[in-house]
């Protein structure tokens, strides 16, 4: 788990982080910390996507919900899981036609 996520497990850090306005630099730092540095450096993440992500953080409750989810995962990592029904709801395109993935297939795709 990236250090910024581990920090969000601390209520004081989460309180401070929630009051820092989202920024382009902050979002780029997050993207790098979760493994997208090479994509950022190569320009593979379009500006429209990054702008949309920033707007999502600024104008919706997404950021608050993300912080709460991350804090929960830090406090109780054993409780973070997807149920069989969650996997069944994931639609993946495997050749043709689109079908609902089994838990085994979806699990292999997200690893």
PyMOL commands that set and color helices and strands:
alter all, ss='L'
color gray80, all
select helices_A, chain A and resi 3-7+11-19+24-41+47-59+62-75+77-79+84-89+103-110
alter helices_A, ss='H'
color red, helices_A
select strands_A, chain A and resi 91-93+98-100
alter strands_A, ss='S'
color yellow, strands_A
deselect
rebuild
show_as cartoon
